[in-house]
Amino acid sequence: MYRVKRGFRPSFSGAFGNGSDVRSEFETTELQDSEILYAEYDVEFYNGSAVVLFLRDGKLYEVHGSHCSCYGLEGQWEPEETTLEVLLRRPMGGRMSIPAAVLGQIVQE
């Protein structure tokens, strides 16, 4: 089971400014009982890639999506359960990495 430390504020980056942006771009309603921890959507010359980390029922999930100029992120909402250990093993600054400042706020119980 996971939780975030008291006072944690979610981190949004790129074209994601808040949870509504995440739901809209992915065209999903699945985040109703979830807490977004980190969401980044980088768009350059109509190509984009996104990563979302969220907490639901004490479990961590991540979603990755990408697109070319033809489409957006719609239809790519496929949450995968993950662990803090897995996230910490990824090289920082890579395409699938979550910032250390966010990971440091996650507590395993």
Backbone bond lengths (Angstrom), bond angles and torsions (degrees), N, CA, C in turn:
res aa  C-N    CA-C-N  psi(-1)  N-CA   C-N-CA  omega(-1)  CA-C   N-CA-C  phi
1 M - - - 1.453 - - 1.528 109.38 -
2 Y 1.318 114.72 140.80 1.458 121.17 179.75 1.527 110.03 -123.51
3 R 1.309 114.72 156.88 1.454 123.00 171.32 1.519 106.66 -150.90
4 V 1.314 116.13 168.90 1.465 120.02 175.54 1.523 108.92 -106.76
5 K 1.319 115.08 154.47 1.464 120.61 -179.99 1.525 110.09 -65.88
6 R 1.320 115.34 151.73 1.462 121.56 178.37 1.530 109.55 -58.06
7 G 1.308 116.17 137.65 1.458 121.72 179.07 1.525 113.97 87.67
8 F 1.334 117.06 -0.31 1.469 119.83 179.82 1.518 110.55 -62.31
9 R 1.324 115.19 137.87 1.464 121.14 174.98 1.518 108.25 -119.67
10 P 1.322 118.27 131.59 1.461 120.45 -179.80 1.528 111.31 -60.96
11 S 1.307 114.83 153.12 1.461 121.55 -178.85 1.536 109.54 -112.46
12 F 1.332 115.61 121.71 1.462 121.76 177.72 1.521 108.03 -117.43
13 S 1.332 116.36 141.95 1.455 120.19 -175.14 1.521 110.63 -143.82
14 G 1.321 115.36 157.57 1.463 120.78 179.25 1.513 110.72 66.42
15 A 1.323 116.39 -131.66 1.461 121.67 -177.33 1.527 113.04 -79.87
16 F 1.343 117.65 -3.13 1.454 121.27 175.25 1.525 108.84 -95.71
17 G 1.317 116.35 114.60 1.455 120.44 177.81 1.508 113.07 -103.77
18 N 1.355 115.58 -16.75 1.470 120.43 -178.46 1.535 108.83 -168.49
19 G 1.323 115.51 179.06 1.457 120.65 -178.72 1.518 113.70 -63.81
20 S 1.323 116.65 -32.17 1.469 120.05 177.95 1.520 111.12 -62.71
21 D 1.336 116.69 -37.84 1.468 120.21 177.17 1.521 111.01 -62.59
22 V 1.328 116.84 -41.75 1.463 121.43 179.76 1.522 109.75 -61.73
23 R 1.331 116.73 -50.27 1.472 120.55 -179.96 1.526 111.58 -60.45
24 S 1.319 116.57 -41.11 1.457 121.45 -178.09 1.527 111.93 -67.18
25 E 1.322 116.95 -48.85 1.475 120.15 -176.93 1.524 112.64 -65.62
26 F 1.338 116.47 -39.20 1.465 120.13 178.58 1.527 112.05 -85.82
27 E 1.337 116.80 -8.82 1.463 122.73 -176.26 1.530 110.48 52.61
28 T 1.333 115.78 55.55 1.463 120.90 -179.03 1.521 110.52 -127.20
29 T 1.324 114.89 153.13 1.457 121.44 173.00 1.525 109.91 -117.23
30 E 1.329 118.05 8.62 1.460 122.97 -173.79 1.520 115.18 -73.96
31 L 1.303 120.01 -4.86 1.461 121.82 -175.06 1.527 113.86 -92.36
32 Q 1.312 118.11 11.46 1.460 121.55 -173.37 1.522 113.23 -58.06
33 D 1.302 119.80 -45.51 1.461 122.84 -178.05 1.525 110.83 -106.84
34 S 1.318 116.93 34.36 1.455 122.71 -176.30 1.519 110.79 -123.52
35 E 1.322 115.24 157.61 1.461 121.48 175.69 1.526 108.03 -116.89
36 I 1.321 116.55 112.13 1.455 120.02 177.68 1.522 108.52 -70.90
37 L 1.328 115.96 129.16 1.454 121.23 178.66 1.525 110.89 -99.15
38 Y 1.333 115.83 -38.91 1.464 121.14 -177.49 1.524 108.69 -152.52
39 A 1.317 116.35 137.08 1.466 121.38 176.25 1.522 108.56 -147.08
40 E 1.313 116.03 125.57 1.465 121.70 179.57 1.525 108.86 -132.87
41 Y 1.318 115.66 135.80 1.468 121.56 178.90 1.519 107.45 -137.47
42 D 1.319 115.30 105.00 1.460 121.46 179.74 1.523 108.85 -97.68
43 V 1.318 115.41 125.01 1.460 121.26 179.04 1.526 107.79 -124.08
44 E 1.328 115.24 126.58 1.459 120.71 179.44 1.526 108.30 -140.88
45 F 1.301 115.71 122.26 1.471 121.40 179.85 1.526 111.84 51.03
46 Y 1.319 116.66 44.93 1.465 125.06 176.68 1.522 114.34 73.29
47 N 1.325 119.03 -3.21 1.460 121.97 173.14 1.518 107.29 -96.52
48 G 1.329 117.15 143.87 1.450 118.79 -178.43 1.509 113.46 -144.90
49 S 1.330 115.07 155.76 1.460 121.31 173.53 1.522 107.97 -141.04
50 A 1.330 115.71 145.63 1.453 120.96 -175.18 1.520 110.90 -139.82
51 V 1.324 114.87 150.29 1.461 122.29 172.76 1.523 107.24 -139.10
52 V 1.335 115.33 137.78 1.468 121.66 178.69 1.523 107.41 -133.04
53 L 1.330 116.85 130.89 1.451 122.89 174.37 1.525 107.12 -116.76
54 F 1.324 116.92 128.25 1.456 119.29 -179.51 1.517 110.90 -142.40
55 L 1.319 114.40 162.45 1.446 123.89 -178.06 1.524 108.63 -116.63
56 R 1.342 115.49 130.67 1.465 119.91 176.93 1.526 108.44 -145.75
57 D 1.296 116.35 126.67 1.470 122.28 179.12 1.526 111.97 53.24
58 G 1.339 117.00 39.05 1.457 121.55 177.33 1.511 115.45 77.27
59 K 1.327 117.87 7.09 1.466 122.22 179.71 1.521 110.05 -116.68
60 L 1.337 115.90 147.32 1.464 122.15 177.16 1.522 110.15 -93.18
61 Y 1.321 114.73 138.83 1.463 121.14 176.89 1.518 108.93 -133.98
62 E 1.329 115.32 150.53 1.457 119.77 174.26 1.522 109.39 -133.56
63 V 1.321 113.36 151.92 1.465 121.46 177.83 1.519 106.90 -132.25
64 H 1.323 115.94 136.97 1.456 121.66 176.20 1.521 107.91 -124.42
65 G 1.303 116.63 141.79 1.457 121.27 177.88 1.517 109.96 -148.51
66 S 1.309 116.18 155.97 1.464 121.04 176.63 1.525 108.75 -155.00
67 H 1.316 114.86 163.90 1.458 118.69 -179.86 1.525 110.62 -160.36
68 C 1.342 113.43 160.29 1.457 120.27 171.36 1.534 107.12 -97.66
69 S 1.283 116.99 -164.86 1.464 120.25 -175.78 1.528 113.18 -71.12
70 C 1.311 117.93 -15.99 1.463 120.72 -174.02 1.526 113.44 -73.89
71 Y 1.315 117.31 -36.03 1.453 121.49 -174.03 1.518 110.06 -135.98
72 G 1.329 115.75 -174.53 1.461 121.98 175.28 1.517 109.29 -119.24
73 L 1.314 116.61 -146.61 1.463 122.15 -177.29 1.522 113.50 -88.87
74 E 1.324 116.90 -5.02 1.460 120.06 -177.01 1.534 111.44 -54.56
75 G 1.347 114.68 141.60 1.464 120.46 178.03 1.520 114.27 79.96
76 Q 1.330 118.18 4.00 1.465 120.15 -177.47 1.527 113.09 -109.83
77 W 1.307 118.42 10.27 1.464 121.26 -179.67 1.517 108.59 -75.90
78 E 1.334 116.58 97.27 1.457 123.04 179.72 1.520 108.83 -134.62
79 P 1.339 117.66 83.05 1.465 120.68 -178.04 1.530 112.12 -61.44
80 E 1.335 114.77 138.88 1.457 122.07 175.68 1.517 107.79 -122.48
81 E 1.329 116.91 129.07 1.451 119.42 177.69 1.527 109.20 -66.95
82 T 1.322 116.50 141.58 1.452 121.80 179.64 1.517 109.14 -139.97
83 T 1.318 116.63 178.93 1.462 121.55 178.29 1.521 108.90 -129.27
84 L 1.309 115.87 160.56 1.455 120.92 176.72 1.523 110.02 -62.01
85 E 1.319 116.93 -38.08 1.468 121.12 179.04 1.531 111.45 -58.80
86 V 1.308 117.00 -44.99 1.466 120.98 178.80 1.525 110.65 -62.89
87 L 1.316 116.69 -44.63 1.467 120.43 -178.59 1.526 111.47 -64.51
88 L 1.325 117.49 -37.20 1.459 121.43 -179.81 1.521 112.90 -71.14
89 R 1.316 117.93 -22.46 1.469 121.73 -179.86 1.529 113.12 -79.24
90 R 1.304 117.19 -16.98 1.465 119.82 -178.79 1.521 110.70 -73.07
91 P 1.312 116.79 144.11 1.477 118.86 176.41 1.530 110.23 -62.92
92 M 1.309 117.04 132.98 1.461 121.53 178.28 1.526 109.75 -67.60
93 G 1.309 115.46 141.06 1.456 120.61 178.89 1.515 114.45 87.57
94 G 1.333 116.70 -4.29 1.460 120.13 177.74 1.512 110.67 -78.09
95 R 1.320 115.80 171.45 1.459 121.50 -177.02 1.521 112.85 -60.53
96 M 1.318 117.88 -32.29 1.462 120.70 -176.90 1.519 112.31 -102.91
97 S 1.326 118.18 10.65 1.460 119.20 -175.08 1.525 112.17 -84.61
98 I 1.312 114.47 151.73 1.459 123.31 175.03 1.528 105.43 -109.17
99 P 1.329 119.63 134.52 1.468 121.08 -177.65 1.533 112.94 -55.97
100 A 1.326 115.80 142.63 1.459 121.99 179.98 1.526 111.53 -58.08
101 A 1.321 117.47 -34.01 1.467 120.87 179.51 1.526 111.43 -61.45
102 V 1.320 117.41 -33.64 1.465 121.64 177.69 1.533 109.54 -76.86
103 L 1.326 116.69 -47.28 1.453 119.96 -178.21 1.526 112.28 -61.64
104 G 1.328 117.06 -31.99 1.450 121.60 178.86 1.517 113.64 -68.41
105 Q 1.307 117.74 -11.40 1.462 121.79 179.78 1.518 112.88 -96.77
106 I 1.325 116.65 -1.92 1.466 121.46 -179.28 1.522 108.87 -94.44
107 V 1.327 116.26 131.71 1.455 122.31 -178.47 1.522 108.27 -118.20
108 Q 1.347 114.65 131.46 1.462 119.08 175.42 1.521 108.02 -94.87
109 E 1.325 116.03 131.73 1.469 120.41 -178.56 1.512 110.82 -106.13
